[in-house]
Amino acid sequence: MNSPPQIALIGYGVWGRQHARVLRGLRALRWVYDSDSRQLKEASNSVDDLQFIWQDERVKGVVIATPPRTHFCLVADALKAGKHVLVEKPMTTSVSEALMLKETADKSGLTLMVGHLMRYHKGFQKFRFD
């Protein structure tokens, strides 16, 4: 059986813990990083330096679940490091930043996704999204 791609999680708050639970269930969670050392103490597989994640060739992608003001820089760094990215919404705090990240991902051949978990919630599926 092939092992799943290894994913790093950046942000171990409310949403980050949900992502961690799912990634653990998939056996895909490699590292957890949070700038708050108290949060980090609660996470298994934690690292205290983002450079460790960017340089780990086994990490194919990252999930970013941090405050929106941090998204642009974190996503840009992840893409620069050659990582696929799932970032919680909003992707950035400005349209111009979002477009820059999209262009970077496209040029690099990397996947850049925005988390819209509630879009697939049964309650929301009753609405039509076109």
C-alpha positions in Angstrom: 0.0 0.0 0.0 1.3 3.4 -0.9 1.8 5.9 1.9 -0.2 9.1 1.6 1.5 12.4 0.8 3.0 14.1 3.9 1.3 17.3 4.9 2.4 20.0 7.3 -0.2 22.0 9.3 0.5 25.6 10.1 -1.8 26.9 12.8 -3.1 24.8 15.6 -6.1 26.8 16.7 -9.8 25.8 16.4 -9.7 25.2 12.6 -6.1 23.8 12.7 -7.1 21.1 15.2 -9.9 20.0 12.9 -7.5 19.8 10.0 -5.0 17.9 12.2 -7.7 15.3 13.1 -8.5 14.7 9.5 -4.9 14.5 8.4 -4.1 12.1 11.3 -7.0 9.9 10.2 -5.5 9.9 6.7 -2.0 9.2 8.1 -0.8 12.2 6.2 0.1 14.7 9.0 3.9 15.1 9.2 4.4 18.3 11.2 2.4 20.9 13.1 3.6 24.5 13.6 2.0 27.3 15.5 3.7 30.6 16.5 2.0 30.3 20.0 4.3 27.9 22.0 1.3 27.1 24.3 -0.7 25.7 21.3 2.4 23.9 20.0 2.8 22.0 23.3 -0.5 20.4 22.7 0.3 19.1 19.2 2.1 15.9 18.4 4.8 16.1 15.6 5.3 19.7 16.4 8.2 21.9 15.1 9.0 25.4 16.3 10.6 26.7 13.1 8.9 27.1 9.7 12.2 26.6 7.9 12.1 23.0 9.0 8.8 22.6 7.1 10.0 24.5 4.0 13.1 22.4 3.8 11.6 19.0 4.4 11.4 17.3 1.0 9.0 14.7 2.3 6.4 17.4 2.9 4.5 17.8 -0.3 1.9 20.2 0.9 0.8 22.5 3.7 -2.5 23.4 5.3 -2.6 27.0 6.6 -5.1 27.7 9.3 -3.9 30.9 10.8 -5.3 34.5 11.1 -6.1 36.0 7.6 -3.5 38.7 8.0 -0.8 36.0 7.9 -2.0 34.1 4.9 -0.3 36.0 2.1 3.2 35.7 3.5 2.8 32.1 4.6 1.3 31.0 1.3 4.0 32.8 -0.7 6.7 31.1 1.4 5.1 27.7 1.0 4.8 28.1 -2.8 8.4 29.4 -2.9 9.4 26.2 -1.1 7.6 24.1 -3.7 4.7 23.0 -1.5 1.1 22.6 -2.6 -1.2 24.7 -0.4 -4.7 24.5 1.2 -5.3 27.8 3.0 -8.4 28.6 5.1 -10.6 31.4 3.9 -10.2 34.2 3.2 -7.1 33.4 1.0 -5.7 36.9 1.6 -7.0 40.2 2.8 -6.8 41.8 -0.7 -7.7 40.8 -4.2 -4.3 41.9 -5.5 -2.5 39.6 -3.1 -4.7 36.7 -4.0 -4.0 37.2 -7.7 -0.2 37.3 -7.0 -0.4 34.0 -5.2 -2.5 32.4 -8.0 0.0 33.6 -10.6 2.9 32.2 -8.5 1.1 28.8 -8.1 0.2 28.6 -11.8 3.8 29.4 -12.8 5.2 26.8 -10.4 2.7 24.1 -11.3 1.5 23.9 -7.7 -2.0 23.5 -6.4 -3.4 26.5 -4.4 -6.8 25.8 -2.8 -9.0 27.8 -0.5 -10.8 25.9 2.3 -14.6 26.1 1.9 -15.5 23.2 4.2 -19.0 24.5 4.8 -19.7 24.4 1.1 -20.0 20.6 1.4 -22.0 20.6 4.6 -25.4 18.9 4.2 -27.2 22.0 5.5 -25.6 24.1 2.8 -26.1 21.5 0.1 -29.8 22.4 0.1 -28.7 25.7 -1.5 -27.7 25.8 -5.1 -24.3 27.1 -5.8 -23.6 28.0 -9.5 
